Amino acid sequence: MAFEIKTKSITEDTIYYSQALHNLHSQVLDMNSLRKTWQQQWVDIVREKLNLTHCTDSVHILMIGAGNGYKDCQIVDYIAQKNPSVHCEVVEPDSNQMKSFREKASKITALYPAISFEYHAKTYQEYRNALQFEVDARRAPSFHLITCSHTLHYIDNWPRALDEMFGLLKCNGLLAITQATANGTFGRVVDMYRKQVNDKLDPDHHLTSDAVFNHLKEIGAHLERCPRSFKVDVTDIFDESSEIGNMLLDFILQRKDVRSTVPRVVMDEMLRFMKNESEMYNRRSFCTEKEEDIILIKS
Ligand SMILES: C[S@@+](CC[C@H](N)C(=O)[O-])C[C@H]1O[C@@H](n2cnc3c(N)ncnc32)[C@H](O)[C@@H]1O
């Protein structure tokens, strides 16, 4: 029998959300070198698959939930080296993230003055709604590249958003979506939670790469999956009094105050599971988390 509870979404408080995201990153094993590897892997994949040979005009890019731009600005930089004219639309509701993005972007425009950025300090839903009031030309397929990394689960009605992104892509255009997979430790903890707790929260922000892949497959586009995994230090989760541990739990379940709202019996089961899944390094417990890039090319 499921427990009935009502929790708050972690995204209701944007400051807390940013702290929790930062906290997760700080618990990832060897994050600095991993960031470089991931960034390079993602950039290499997009570089290899993006076909701009037929592009005679300006290259148009849409970056949804671009964060601080640590990945997206790399690819813009690469495209800028090959193409004289590039226009990028950046959709990012968090002002701090946008500020960091703009700092990176200004270094690109200093090197390549023909590169332009258009900033939308809003959610994707707000961006889309605003588009509908603009001239028809803007709604026609206009982008050579659309990126949406670890953001789709925050967008209301993600299947509709994916359909729209597909519609906004030009022929030969590339859509790059990154999502957590269901089979990492955190994905399985979420599954455990969902089976036992009937949480009235909507939206729930638990979207796996399989759901994205299956939805895009129905569109019939050419798809590729590029997985990766990494280790997260979860030691603090086992210490009830640890703020770092509580924040990490909140991020895993995408809820606020998980420790005090989730029934004890469910919490104990999730903790036991994570303990069993953990590997020890230097007397700290690490779980394996997985994510993948889903690359769609529009024919
Ligand atoms: C986990 S971060 C990912 C950032 C970056 N894309 C990356 O891969 O590192 C998710 C980003 O999505 C943004 N975001 C949250 N809700 C959004 C929405 N409804 N539409 C667009 N972006 C959103 C957040 O502000 C945050 O910067």
The ligand as an SDF file (V2000), in Angstrom:
LIG
                    3D

 27 29  0  0  0  0  0  0  0  0999 V2000
   20.7940   20.7640  -14.2750 C   0  0  0  0  0  0  0  0  0  0  0  0
   20.9500   22.3580  -14.9730 S   0  0  0  0  0  0  0  0  0  0  0  0
   21.7330   21.9800  -16.5290 C   0  0  0  0  0  0  0  0  0  0  0  0
   22.5560   23.1150  -17.0490 C   0  0  0  0  0  0  0  0  0  0  0  0
   23.3540   22.7980  -18.3340 C   0  0  0  0  0  0  0  0  0  0  0  0
   22.4800   22.5620  -19.4570 N   0  0  0  0  0  0  0  0  0  0  0  0
   24.2660   21.6090  -18.1100 C   0  0  0  0  0  0  0  0  0  0  0  0
   24.0790   20.5560  -18.7240 O   0  0  0  0  0  0  0  0  0  0  0  0
   25.1680   21.7320  -17.2870 O   0  0  0  0  0  0  0  0  0  0  0  0
   19.2930   22.7150  -15.4770 C   0  0  0  0  0  0  0  0  0  0  0  0
   19.1180   24.1490  -15.9890 C   0  0  0  0  0  0  0  0  0  0  0  0
   17.7870   24.3040  -16.4790 O   0  0  0  0  0  0  0  0  0  0  0  0
   17.2900   25.5530  -16.0520 C   0  0  0  0  0  0  0  0  0  0  0  0
   15.8150   25.4260  -16.0330 N   0  0  0  0  0  0  0  0  0  0  0  0
   15.0140   25.0430  -15.0140 C   0  0  0  0  0  0  0  0  0  0  0  0
   13.7360   25.0190  -15.4020 N   0  0  0  0  0  0  0  0  0  0  0  0
   13.7280   25.3790  -16.7140 C   0  0  0  0  0  0  0  0  0  0  0  0
   12.6980   25.5490  -17.6810 C   0  0  0  0  0  0  0  0  0  0  0  0
   11.4160   25.3300  -17.3770 N   0  0  0  0  0  0  0  0  0  0  0  0
   13.0380   25.9470  -18.9290 N   0  0  0  0  0  0  0  0  0  0  0  0
   14.3410   26.1540  -19.2520 C   0  0  0  0  0  0  0  0  0  0  0  0
   15.3540   26.0140  -18.3700 N   0  0  0  0  0  0  0  0  0  0  0  0
   15.0480   25.6320  -17.1230 C   0  0  0  0  0  0  0  0  0  0  0  0
   17.9200   25.7700  -14.6840 C   0  0  0  0  0  0  0  0  0  0  0  0
   17.9330   27.1320  -14.3180 O   0  0  0  0  0  0  0  0  0  0  0  0
   19.3090   25.1820  -14.8850 C   0  0  0  0  0  0  0  0  0  0  0  0
   20.2330   26.1340  -15.3110 O   0  0  0  0  0  0  0  0  0  0  0  0
  1  2  1  0
  2  3  1  0
  2 10  1  0
  3  4  1  0
  4  5  1  0
  5  6  1  0
  5  7  1  0
  7  8  2  0
  7  9  1  0
 10 11  1  0
 11 12  1  0
 11 26  1  0
 12 13  1  0
 13 14  1  0
 13 24  1  0
 14 15  1  0
 14 23  1  0
 15 16  2  0
 16 17  1  0
 17 18  1  0
 17 23  2  0
 18 19  1  0
 18 20  2  0
 20 21  1  0
 21 22  2  0
 22 23  1  0
 24 25  1  0
 24 26  1  0
 26 27  1  0
M  CHG  2   2   1   9  -1
M  END
$$$$
